[in-house]
Amino acid sequence: MTEQSRLNVTVLVDDAALQRIRSIARRLEKAGMKVEEVQEEIGTITGSVPADELRALEHVEGVSGVEEQRQVSIAPPGSEVQ
């Protein structure tokens, strides 16, 4: 599978499940996510997942939401559109 077919995602952990965030990260890995960072302080887990496995992450117990990370580009100085 190529890197282009993977989506960068942020997984939001339910407040009631924050004490189990490491366990949730392991379950996300079993569901196909490559976990890159677990941010215990803010209750998020970031990483990537194959596009066709994205929805499976939403069904992991303790997950309150899954958001695809967006990339924003700014035109260079001097360009027509800024």
N, CA, C and O atoms as a CHARMM CRD file, in Angstrom:
* protein
*
  328
    1    1 MET  N      0.84700  -1.17100   0.00000 PROA 1      0.00000
    2    1 MET  CA     0.00000   0.00000   0.00000 PROA 1      0.00000
    3    1 MET  C      0.89500   1.23700   0.00000 PROA 1      0.00000
    4    1 MET  O      1.86500   1.29800   0.75600 PROA 1      0.00000
    5    2 THR  N      0.58300   2.20900  -0.82800 PROA 2      0.00000
    6    2 THR  CA     1.40300   3.40600  -0.92200 PROA 2      0.00000
    7    2 THR  C      1.00100   4.41700   0.13600 PROA 2      0.00000
    8    2 THR  O     -0.10900   4.36900   0.66600 PROA 2      0.00000
    9    3 GLU  N      1.90700   5.32800   0.43800 PROA 3      0.00000
   10    3 GLU  CA     1.62100   6.36200   1.42800 PROA 3      0.00000
   11    3 GLU  C      0.49200   7.27400   0.95200 PROA 3      0.00000
   12    3 GLU  O     -0.22900   7.82700   1.78200 PROA 3      0.00000
   13    4 GLN  N      0.31300   7.45000  -0.37800 PROA 4      0.00000
   14    4 GLN  CA    -0.75800   8.30900  -0.87400 PROA 4      0.00000
   15    4 GLN  C     -2.13000   7.75200  -0.53800 PROA 4      0.00000
   16    4 GLN  O     -3.09700   8.51100  -0.47800 PROA 4      0.00000
   17    5 SER  N     -2.24200   6.45500  -0.31900 PROA 5      0.00000
   18    5 SER  CA    -3.54100   5.86900  -0.02200 PROA 5      0.00000
   19    5 SER  C     -3.84300   5.88700   1.47900 PROA 5      0.00000
   20    5 SER  O     -4.85900   5.34400   1.91200 PROA 5      0.00000
   21    6 ARG  N     -2.97200   6.50600   2.26700 PROA 6      0.00000
   22    6 ARG  CA    -3.19000   6.64900   3.71200 PROA 6      0.00000
   23    6 ARG  C     -3.65400   8.06600   4.02100 PROA 6      0.00000
   24    6 ARG  O     -3.22900   9.03000   3.38500 PROA 6      0.00000
   25    7 LEU  N     -4.52400   8.17000   5.00100 PROA 7      0.00000
   26    7 LEU  CA    -5.02100   9.46900   5.43800 PROA 7      0.00000
   27    7 LEU  C     -4.44500   9.78800   6.80900 PROA 7      0.00000
   28    7 LEU  O     -4.40500   8.92200   7.68300 PROA 7      0.00000
   29    8 ASN  N     -4.00300  11.01600   7.00300 PROA 8      0.00000
   30    8 ASN  CA    -3.58100  11.46800   8.32400 PROA 8      0.00000
   31    8 ASN  C     -4.83000  11.82300   9.09800 PROA 8      0.00000
   32    8 ASN  O     -5.69500  12.54300   8.59900 PROA 8      0.00000
   33    9 VAL  N     -4.92800  11.31100  10.33800 PROA 9      0.00000
   34    9 VAL  CA    -6.12500  11.51200  11.13500 PROA 9      0.00000
   35    9 VAL  C     -5.79500  11.92500  12.56200 PROA 9      0.00000
   36    9 VAL  O     -4.70700  11.67300  13.07800 PROA 9      0.00000
   37   10 THR  N     -6.77900  12.56800  13.17400 PROA 10     0.00000
   38   10 THR  CA    -6.75800  12.85400  14.60300 PROA 10     0.00000
   39   10 THR  C     -7.97600  12.16900  15.19500 PROA 10     0.00000
   40   10 THR  O     -9.10000  12.37700  14.73800 PROA 10     0.00000
   41   11 VAL  N     -7.74900  11.35400  16.21200 PROA 11     0.00000
   42   11 VAL  CA    -8.82100  10.64500  16.88800 PROA 11     0.00000
   43   11 VAL  C     -9.07000  11.34300  18.22600 PROA 11     0.00000
   44   11 VAL  O     -8.14100  11.57800  18.99900 PROA 11     0.00000
   45   12 LEU  N    -10.32400  11.66700  18.48100 PROA 12     0.00000
   46   12 LEU  CA   -10.72500  12.30100  19.72800 PROA 12     0.00000
   47   12 LEU  C    -11.21900  11.22900  20.68900 PROA 12     0.00000
   48   12 LEU  O    -12.07500  10.41500  20.34100 PROA 12     0.00000
   49   13 VAL  N    -10.67000  11.23600  21.90100 PROA 13     0.00000
   50   13 VAL  CA   -11.04300  10.24300  22.90300 PROA 13     0.00000
   51   13 VAL  C    -12.12200  10.83900  23.80400 PROA 13     0.00000
   52   13 VAL  O    -12.02400  11.98800  24.23300 PROA 13     0.00000
   53   14 ASP  N    -13.14000  10.05100  24.07900 PROA 14     0.00000
   54   14 ASP  CA   -14.23000  10.46900  24.95400 PROA 14     0.00000
   55   14 ASP  C    -13.67500  10.81600  26.34200 PROA 14     0.00000
   56   14 ASP  O    -12.78800  10.13000  26.85000 PROA 14     0.00000
   57   15 ASP  N    -14.20000  11.88000  26.94500 PROA 15     0.00000
   58   15 ASP  CA   -13.72900  12.31800  28.26300 PROA 15     0.00000
   59   15 ASP  C    -13.77400  11.19800  29.29300 PROA 15     0.00000
   60   15 ASP  O    -12.86600  11.08200  30.11600 PROA 15     0.00000
   61   16 ALA  N    -14.80300  10.38300  29.25800 PROA 16     0.00000
   62   16 ALA  CA   -14.94900   9.29600  30.22500 PROA 16     0.00000
   63   16 ALA  C    -13.91400   8.19100  30.02600 PROA 16     0.00000
   64   16 ALA  O    -13.74500   7.34400  30.90300 PROA 16     0.00000
   65   17 ALA  N    -13.22600   8.18600  28.89700 PROA 17     0.00000
   66   17 ALA  CA   -12.25700   7.13300  28.58700 PROA 17     0.00000
   67   17 ALA  C    -10.80900   7.62700  28.62000 PROA 17     0.00000
   68   17 ALA  O     -9.89700   6.87900  28.26700 PROA 17     0.00000
   69   18 LEU  N    -10.58900   8.86500  29.03500 PROA 18     0.00000
   70   18 LEU  CA    -9.23200   9.43400  28.99400 PROA 18     0.00000
   71   18 LEU  C     -8.21500   8.62200  29.77100 PROA 18     0.00000
   72   18 LEU  O     -7.06100   8.53200  29.35300 PROA 18     0.00000
   73   19 GLN  N     -8.60600   8.02700  30.89100 PROA 19     0.00000
   74   19 GLN  CA    -7.66400   7.23700  31.68200 PROA 19     0.00000
   75   19 GLN  C     -7.22500   5.96900  30.95200 PROA 19     0.00000
   76   19 GLN  O     -6.25400   5.32800  31.35300 PROA 19     0.00000
   77   20 ARG  N     -7.93800   5.60400  29.87900 PROA 20     0.00000
   78   20 ARG  CA    -7.60500   4.40300  29.09900 PROA 20     0.00000
   79   20 ARG  C     -7.04400   4.75100  27.72000 PROA 20     0.00000
   80   20 ARG  O     -7.09900   3.91900  26.81500 PROA 20     0.00000
   81   21 ILE  N     -6.51400   5.94400  27.54100 PROA 21     0.00000
   82   21 ILE  CA    -6.10600   6.41200  26.21600 PROA 21     0.00000
   83   21 ILE  C     -5.04000   5.50600  25.57500 PROA 21     0.00000
   84   21 ILE  O     -5.06600   5.29600  24.36200 PROA 21     0.00000
   85   22 ARG  N     -4.11500   4.97400  26.36300 PROA 22     0.00000
   86   22 ARG  CA    -3.07900   4.08200  25.79900 PROA 22     0.00000
   87   22 ARG  C     -3.70700   2.77700  25.29100 PROA 22     0.00000
   88   22 ARG  O     -3.31000   2.25800  24.24700 PROA 22     0.00000
   89   23 SER  N     -4.66800   2.26300  26.02000 PROA 23     0.00000
   90   23 SER  CA    -5.37000   1.05600  25.59500 PROA 23     0.00000
   91   23 SER  C     -6.17200   1.31400  24.32000 PROA 23     0.00000
   92   23 SER  O     -6.23600   0.46400  23.43200 PROA 23     0.00000
   93   24 ILE  N     -6.77400   2.48400  24.24400 PROA 24     0.00000
   94   24 ILE  CA    -7.52900   2.85900  23.03900 PROA 24     0.00000
   95   24 ILE  C     -6.58400   2.96300  21.85100 PROA 24     0.00000
   96   24 ILE  O     -6.93100   2.54200  20.74800 PROA 24     0.00000
   97   25 ALA  N     -5.38800   3.52100  22.06000 PROA 25     0.00000
   98   25 ALA  CA    -4.39900   3.61800  20.98000 PROA 25     0.00000
   99   25 ALA  C     -4.03600   2.22800  20.45900 PROA 25     0.00000
  100   25 ALA  O     -3.88700   2.04400  19.25000 PROA 25     0.00000
  101   26 ARG  N     -3.89200   1.25300  21.34700 PROA 26     0.00000
  102   26 ARG  CA    -3.58100  -0.12200  20.90600 PROA 26     0.00000
  103   26 ARG  C     -4.73900  -0.70600  20.09700 PROA 26     0.00000
  104   26 ARG  O     -4.51300  -1.41200  19.11400 PROA 26     0.00000
  105   27 ARG  N     -5.97100  -0.41600  20.50300 PROA 27     0.00000
  106   27 ARG  CA    -7.13000  -0.91200  19.75100 PROA 27     0.00000
  107   27 ARG  C     -7.23200  -0.24200  18.38200 PROA 27     0.00000
  108   27 ARG  O     -7.64300  -0.86900  17.40500 PROA 27     0.00000
  109   28 LEU  N     -6.85900   1.02200  18.32100 PROA 28     0.00000
  110   28 LEU  CA    -6.84500   1.71500  17.02800 PROA 28     0.00000
  111   28 LEU  C     -5.81600   1.07700  16.09600 PROA 28     0.00000
  112   28 LEU  O     -6.06200   0.94200  14.89700 PROA 28     0.00000
  113   29 GLU  N     -4.67300   0.68700  16.64000 PROA 29     0.00000
  114   29 GLU  CA    -3.65900   0.00600  15.82400 PROA 29     0.00000
  115   29 GLU  C     -4.19700  -1.31100  15.28600 PROA 29     0.00000
  116   29 GLU  O     -3.94600  -1.66100  14.13300 PROA 29     0.00000
  117   30 LYS  N     -4.93400  -2.04100  16.11200 PROA 30     0.00000
  118   30 LYS  CA    -5.53300  -3.30300  15.65700 PROA 30     0.00000
  119   30 LYS  C     -6.57600  -3.05900  14.56700 PROA 30     0.00000
  120   30 LYS  O     -6.82800  -3.92900  13.73300 PROA 30     0.00000
  121   31 ALA  N     -7.18200  -1.86300  14.58000 PROA 31     0.00000
  122   31 ALA  CA    -8.18600  -1.50800  13.57400 PROA 31     0.00000
  123   31 ALA  C     -7.55400  -0.95400  12.30000 PROA 31     0.00000
  124   31 ALA  O     -8.26600  -0.59900  11.36100 PROA 31     0.00000
  125   32 GLY  N     -6.20400  -0.87500  12.25900 PROA 32     0.00000
  126   32 GLY  CA    -5.52000  -0.46700  11.03700 PROA 32     0.00000
  127   32 GLY  C     -4.79300   0.86300  11.09300 PROA 32     0.00000
  128   32 GLY  O     -4.16100   1.25800  10.11300 PROA 32     0.00000
  129   33 MET  N     -4.86900   1.56600  12.22100 PROA 33     0.00000
  130   33 MET  CA    -4.22200   2.87500  12.32900 PROA 33     0.00000
  131   33 MET  C     -2.75600   2.73200  12.71800 PROA 33     0.00000
  132   33 MET  O     -2.40800   1.92000  13.57600 PROA 33     0.00000
  133   34 LYS  N     -1.90600   3.51900  12.08500 PROA 34     0.00000
  134   34 LYS  CA    -0.50600   3.62400  12.49300 PROA 34     0.00000
  135   34 LYS  C     -0.45000   4.82400  13.45100 PROA 34     0.00000
  136   34 LYS  O     -0.48800   5.97300  13.01100 PROA 34     0.00000
  137   35 VAL  N     -0.36000   4.55400  14.74600 PROA 35     0.00000
  138   35 VAL  CA    -0.36400   5.60500  15.75800 PROA 35     0.00000
  139   35 VAL  C      0.99800   6.27500  15.78800 PROA 35     0.00000
  140   35 VAL  O      2.02600   5.60700  15.90600 PROA 35     0.00000
  141   36 GLU  N      1.00200   7.59300  15.68000 PROA 36     0.00000
  142   36 GLU  CA     2.24300   8.35800  15.72300 PROA 36     0.00000
  143   36 GLU  C      2.42600   9.08500  17.04700 PROA 36     0.00000
  144   36 GLU  O      3.54900   9.21300  17.53500 PROA 36     0.00000
  145   37 GLU  N      1.32000   9.56800  17.63600 PROA 37     0.00000
  146   37 GLU  CA     1.43800  10.30700  18.88900 PROA 37     0.00000
  147   37 GLU  C      0.15700  10.18300  19.70000 PROA 37     0.00000
  148   37 GLU  O     -0.94900  10.27600  19.16700 PROA 37     0.00000
  149   38 VAL  N      0.32900   9.97000  21.00200 PROA 38     0.00000
  150   38 VAL  CA    -0.79000   9.94400  21.94500 PROA 38     0.00000
  151   38 VAL  C     -0.63800  11.18200  22.82400 PROA 38     0.00000
  152   38 VAL  O      0.35000  11.31600  23.54700 PROA 38     0.00000
  153   39 GLN  N     -1.60000  12.07100  22.76500 PROA 39     0.00000
  154   39 GLN  CA    -1.56200  13.32100  23.53400 PROA 39     0.00000
  155   39 GLN  C     -2.54500  13.19800  24.68900 PROA 39     0.00000
  156   39 GLN  O     -3.70900  13.58500  24.58700 PROA 39     0.00000
  157   40 GLU  N     -2.04200  12.64800  25.79100 PROA 40     0.00000
  158   40 GLU  CA    -2.89000  12.37500  26.95300 PROA 40     0.00000
  159   40 GLU  C     -3.50900  13.64200  27.52500 PROA 40     0.00000
  160   40 GLU  O     -4.65000  13.61500  27.98400 PROA 40     0.00000
  161   41 GLU  N     -2.78300  14.74200  27.50400 PROA 41     0.00000
  162   41 GLU  CA    -3.25700  15.98700  28.11100 PROA 41     0.00000
  163   41 GLU  C     -4.51200  16.52700  27.43100 PROA 41     0.00000
  164   41 GLU  O     -5.37800  17.10700  28.08600 PROA 41     0.00000
  165   42 ILE  N     -4.60700  16.33700  26.12800 PROA 42     0.00000
  166   42 ILE  CA    -5.75500  16.89100  25.40000 PROA 42     0.00000
  167   42 ILE  C     -6.70000  15.81900  24.85500 PROA 42     0.00000
  168   42 ILE  O     -7.70800  16.13900  24.22500 PROA 42     0.00000
  169   43 GLY  N     -6.37500  14.55600  25.09800 PROA 43     0.00000
  170   43 GLY  CA    -7.27200  13.47200  24.71500 PROA 43     0.00000
  171   43 GLY  C     -7.35600  13.19300  23.23800 PROA 43     0.00000
  172   43 GLY  O     -8.42800  12.88000  22.71900 PROA 43     0.00000
  173   44 THR  N     -6.21300  13.30500  22.54200 PROA 44     0.00000
  174   44 THR  CA    -6.20700  12.99400  21.11000 PROA 44     0.00000
  175   44 THR  C     -5.09800  12.00100  20.78000 PROA 44     0.00000
  176   44 THR  O     -4.10100  11.88400  21.49300 PROA 44     0.00000
  177   45 ILE  N     -5.30400  11.30400  19.69000 PROA 45     0.00000
  178   45 ILE  CA    -4.32500  10.35400  19.16300 PROA 45     0.00000
  179   45 ILE  C     -4.19000  10.67500  17.68600 PROA 45     0.00000
  180   45 ILE  O     -5.19000  10.73900  16.97000 PROA 45     0.00000
  181   46 THR  N     -2.95500  10.87800  17.21900 PROA 46     0.00000
  182   46 THR  CA    -2.74500  11.18800  15.81100 PROA 46     0.00000
  183   46 THR  C     -1.99900  10.05300  15.12700 PROA 46     0.00000
  184   46 THR  O     -1.27100   9.28700  15.75900 PROA 46     0.00000
  185   47 GLY  N     -2.20100   9.97100  13.81800 PROA 47     0.00000
  186   47 GLY  CA    -1.53400   8.94400  13.03700 PROA 47     0.00000
  187   47 GLY  C     -2.11000   8.89400  11.63700 PROA 47     0.00000
  188   47 GLY  O     -2.65100   9.87800  11.13100 PROA 47     0.00000
  189   48 SER  N     -1.98500   7.72900  11.02000 PROA 48     0.00000
  190   48 SER  CA    -2.50300   7.55900   9.66400 PROA 48     0.00000
  191   48 SER  C     -3.20700   6.21200   9.55400 PROA 48     0.00000
  192   48 SER  O     -2.97500   5.29500  10.34200 PROA 48     0.00000
  193   49 VAL  N     -4.07000   6.12900   8.55400 PROA 49     0.00000
  194   49 VAL  CA    -4.86200   4.92800   8.35100 PROA 49     0.00000
  195   49 VAL  C     -5.14100   4.77900   6.86000 PROA 49     0.00000
  196   49 VAL  O     -5.30900   5.78300   6.16900 PROA 49     0.00000
  197   50 PRO  N     -5.19500   3.55500   6.34900 PROA 50     0.00000
  198   50 PRO  CA    -5.61300   3.38100   4.96000 PROA 50     0.00000
  199   50 PRO  C     -7.01300   3.97100   4.78100 PROA 50     0.00000
  200   50 PRO  O     -7.87600   3.81600   5.64400 PROA 50     0.00000
  201   51 ALA  N     -7.22300   4.63800   3.66600 PROA 51     0.00000
  202   51 ALA  CA    -8.49100   5.32300   3.41400 PROA 51     0.00000
  203   51 ALA  C     -9.69200   4.40000   3.58400 PROA 51     0.00000
  204   51 ALA  O    -10.72600   4.82500   4.09900 PROA 51     0.00000
  205   52 ASP  N     -9.57400   3.15900   3.16500 PROA 52     0.00000
  206   52 ASP  CA   -10.71400   2.24400   3.24400 PROA 52     0.00000
  207   52 ASP  C    -10.96100   1.69800   4.65000 PROA 52     0.00000
  208   52 ASP  O    -11.93700   0.97900   4.86300 PROA 52     0.00000
  209   53 GLU  N    -10.09300   2.02400   5.61300 PROA 53     0.00000
  210   53 GLU  CA   -10.27100   1.56900   6.99900 PROA 53     0.00000
  211   53 GLU  C    -10.61500   2.72300   7.94300 PROA 53     0.00000
  212   53 GLU  O    -10.71300   2.52300   9.15400 PROA 53     0.00000
  213   54 LEU  N    -10.79700   3.91300   7.40600 PROA 54     0.00000
  214   54 LEU  CA   -11.05500   5.09800   8.21700 PROA 54     0.00000
  215   54 LEU  C    -12.27800   4.92500   9.11300 PROA 54     0.00000
  216   54 LEU  O    -12.19500   5.20100  10.31000 PROA 54     0.00000
  217   55 ARG  N    -13.38300   4.48900   8.58300 PROA 55     0.00000
  218   55 ARG  CA   -14.63700   4.38100   9.34500 PROA 55     0.00000
  219   55 ARG  C    -14.55100   3.35600  10.47000 PROA 55     0.00000
  220   55 ARG  O    -15.28500   3.46500  11.45200 PROA 55     0.00000
  221   56 ALA  N    -13.67500   2.36800  10.35100 PROA 56     0.00000
  222   56 ALA  CA   -13.53300   1.35700  11.41000 PROA 56     0.00000
  223   56 ALA  C    -13.05100   1.99100  12.71000 PROA 56     0.00000
  224   56 ALA  O    -13.36000   1.49300  13.79300 PROA 56     0.00000
  225   57 LEU  N    -12.30000   3.08000  12.61400 PROA 57     0.00000
  226   57 LEU  CA   -11.77600   3.73600  13.80900 PROA 57     0.00000
  227   57 LEU  C    -12.89900   4.30600  14.66500 PROA 57     0.00000
  228   57 LEU  O    -12.78600   4.34800  15.89000 PROA 57     0.00000
  229   58 GLU  N    -13.97600   4.74300  14.02800 PROA 58     0.00000
  230   58 GLU  CA   -15.10200   5.33700  14.74400 PROA 58     0.00000
  231   58 GLU  C    -15.80400   4.33700  15.65400 PROA 58     0.00000
  232   58 GLU  O    -16.50900   4.73600  16.58200 PROA 58     0.00000
  233   59 HSD  N    -15.62100   3.05100  15.40300 PROA 59     0.00000
  234   59 HSD  CA   -16.30600   2.01300  16.16600 PROA 59     0.00000
  235   59 HSD  C    -15.47400   1.48000  17.33100 PROA 59     0.00000
  236   59 HSD  O    -15.92300   0.59500  18.05900 PROA 59     0.00000
  237   60 VAL  N    -14.27500   2.00800  17.51200 PROA 60     0.00000
  238   60 VAL  CA   -13.43900   1.59100  18.64200 PROA 60     0.00000
  239   60 VAL  C    -14.01500   2.21500  19.91000 PROA 60     0.00000
  240   60 VAL  O    -14.26600   3.41900  19.95600 PROA 60     0.00000
  241   61 GLU  N    -14.22100   1.40100  20.93000 PROA 61     0.00000
  242   61 GLU  CA   -14.78200   1.88100  22.19100 PROA 61     0.00000
  243   61 GLU  C    -13.89400   2.97200  22.79300 PROA 61     0.00000
  244   61 GLU  O    -12.67700   2.81200  22.88500 PROA 61     0.00000
  245   62 GLY  N    -14.50900   4.06900  23.19600 PROA 62     0.00000
  246   62 GLY  CA   -13.77700   5.18500  23.79200 PROA 62     0.00000
  247   62 GLY  C    -13.47300   6.30400  22.82000 PROA 62     0.00000
  248   62 GLY  O    -13.00700   7.36900  23.22300 PROA 62     0.00000
  249   63 VAL  N    -13.73500   6.07300  21.53100 PROA 63     0.00000
  250   63 VAL  CA   -13.50200   7.09000  20.51000 PROA 63     0.00000
  251   63 VAL  C    -14.76500   7.93200  20.36100 PROA 63     0.00000
  252   63 VAL  O    -15.85700   7.40000  20.15800 PROA 63     0.00000
  253   64 SER  N    -14.60500   9.26000  20.46400 PROA 64     0.00000
  254   64 SER  CA   -15.77300  10.12500  20.28900 PROA 64     0.00000
  255   64 SER  C    -15.81200  10.76600  18.90300 PROA 64     0.00000
  256   64 SER  O    -16.84100  11.31400  18.50600 PROA 64     0.00000
  257   65 GLY  N    -14.69800  10.70200  18.16000 PROA 65     0.00000
  258   65 GLY  CA   -14.69600  11.24800  16.81300 PROA 65     0.00000
  259   65 GLY  C    -13.38500  11.00000  16.10100 PROA 65     0.00000
  260   65 GLY  O    -12.34300  10.81100  16.72900 PROA 65     0.00000
  261   66 VAL  N    -13.45200  11.00300  14.78600 PROA 66     0.00000
  262   66 VAL  CA   -12.26900  10.83700  13.93500 PROA 66     0.00000
  263   66 VAL  C    -12.30500  11.94100  12.90000 PROA 66     0.00000
  264   66 VAL  O    -13.29800  12.10200  12.19100 PROA 66     0.00000
  265   67 GLU  N    -11.23200  12.69900  12.81000 PROA 67     0.00000
  266   67 GLU  CA   -11.15400  13.79900  11.85300 PROA 67     0.00000
  267   67 GLU  C     -9.95000  13.61000  10.93700 PROA 67     0.00000
  268   67 GLU  O     -8.83600  13.35100  11.39100 PROA 67     0.00000
  269   68 GLU  N    -10.20000  13.74500   9.64500 PROA 68     0.00000
  270   68 GLU  CA    -9.10600  13.71300   8.68300 PROA 68     0.00000
  271   68 GLU  C     -8.35800  15.04700   8.77600 PROA 68     0.00000
  272   68 GLU  O     -8.97600  16.11100   8.76000 PROA 68     0.00000
  273   69 GLN  N     -7.04300  14.98500   8.87100 PROA 69     0.00000
  274   69 GLN  CA    -6.24800  16.20500   8.95700 PROA 69     0.00000
  275   69 GLN  C     -6.18200  16.84900   7.58100 PROA 69     0.00000
  276   69 GLN  O     -5.96000  16.17600   6.57500 PROA 69     0.00000
  277   70 ARG  N     -6.37400  18.13200   7.55600 PROA 70     0.00000
  278   70 ARG  CA    -6.33600  18.89700   6.31000 PROA 70     0.00000
  279   70 ARG  C     -5.00600  19.63600   6.21600 PROA 70     0.00000
  280   70 ARG  O     -4.43500  20.03700   7.23000 PROA 70     0.00000
  281   71 GLN  N     -4.52900  19.80700   5.01400 PROA 71     0.00000
  282   71 GLN  CA    -3.30000  20.55200   4.79900 PROA 71     0.00000
  283   71 GLN  C     -3.65100  21.86800   4.11900 PROA 71     0.00000
  284   71 GLN  O     -4.37200  21.89100   3.12200 PROA 71     0.00000
  285   72 VAL  N     -3.14000  22.95300   4.66200 PROA 72     0.00000
  286   72 VAL  CA    -3.41800  24.28700   4.13900 PROA 72     0.00000
  287   72 VAL  C     -2.13500  24.85500   3.56900 PROA 72     0.00000
  288   72 VAL  O     -1.07500  24.75900   4.18800 PROA 72     0.00000
  289   73 SER  N     -2.23000  25.44500   2.39500 PROA 73     0.00000
  290   73 SER  CA    -1.07600  26.06600   1.75100 PROA 73     0.00000
  291   73 SER  C     -1.31500  27.55700   1.60600 PROA 73     0.00000
  292   73 SER  O     -2.43600  27.99900   1.35100 PROA 73     0.00000
  293   74 ILE  N     -0.26700  28.31100   1.76800 PROA 74     0.00000
  294   74 ILE  CA    -0.33400  29.76600   1.59500 PROA 74     0.00000
  295   74 ILE  C      0.55400  30.12600   0.41500 PROA 74     0.00000
  296   74 ILE  O      1.67900  29.64300   0.28900 PROA 74     0.00000
  297   75 ALA  N      0.02600  30.98000  -0.44000 PROA 75     0.00000
  298   75 ALA  CA     0.79700  31.40200  -1.62100 PROA 75     0.00000
  299   75 ALA  C      2.04800  32.16500  -1.16600 PROA 75     0.00000
  300   75 ALA  O      2.01000  32.87500  -0.16100 PROA 75     0.00000
  301   76 PRO  N      3.14500  32.02000  -1.89700 PROA 76     0.00000
  302   76 PRO  CA     4.37800  32.71600  -1.52800 PROA 76     0.00000
  303   76 PRO  C      4.23600  34.23000  -1.71900 PROA 76     0.00000
  304   76 PRO  O      3.41500  34.68500  -2.51500 PROA 76     0.00000
  305   77 PRO  N      5.04100  35.00600  -0.98200 PROA 77     0.00000
  306   77 PRO  CA     5.00500  36.46500  -1.14900 PROA 77     0.00000
  307   77 PRO  C      5.25800  36.85300  -2.60800 PROA 77     0.00000
  308   77 PRO  O      6.08200  36.25300  -3.29900 PROA 77     0.00000
  309   78 GLY  N      4.53700  37.85600  -3.04200 PROA 78     0.00000
  310   78 GLY  CA     4.71400  38.31800  -4.41500 PROA 78     0.00000
  311   78 GLY  C      3.85000  37.60900  -5.42900 PROA 78     0.00000
  312   78 GLY  O      3.79800  38.01900  -6.58800 PROA 78     0.00000
  313   79 SER  N      3.15500  36.53000  -5.01200 PROA 79     0.00000
  314   79 SER  CA     2.29600  35.84300  -5.96100 PROA 79     0.00000
  315   79 SER  C      1.00000  36.63900  -6.14500 PROA 79     0.00000
  316   79 SER  O      0.66600  37.49900  -5.33000 PROA 79     0.00000
  317   80 GLU  N      0.29200  36.34200  -7.20600 PROA 80     0.00000
  318   80 GLU  CA    -0.92400  37.07000  -7.53400 PROA 80     0.00000
  319   80 GLU  C     -2.00900  36.90900  -6.46800 PROA 80     0.00000
  320   80 GLU  O     -2.70900  37.87100  -6.14800 PROA 80     0.00000
  321   81 VAL  N     -2.15200  35.71000  -5.92000 PROA 81     0.00000
  322   81 VAL  CA    -3.18600  35.44100  -4.92300 PROA 81     0.00000
  323   81 VAL  C     -2.51000  35.26600  -3.56000 PROA 81     0.00000
  324   81 VAL  O     -1.61200  34.43900  -3.40200 PROA 81     0.00000
  325   82 GLN  N     -2.95400  36.05100  -2.59000 PROA 82     0.00000
  326   82 GLN  CA    -2.39800  35.92300  -1.22900 PROA 82     0.00000
  327   82 GLN  C     -3.47700  35.87700  -0.21300 PROA 82     0.00000
  328   82 GLN  O     -3.19700  35.77200   0.98100 PROA 82     0.00000
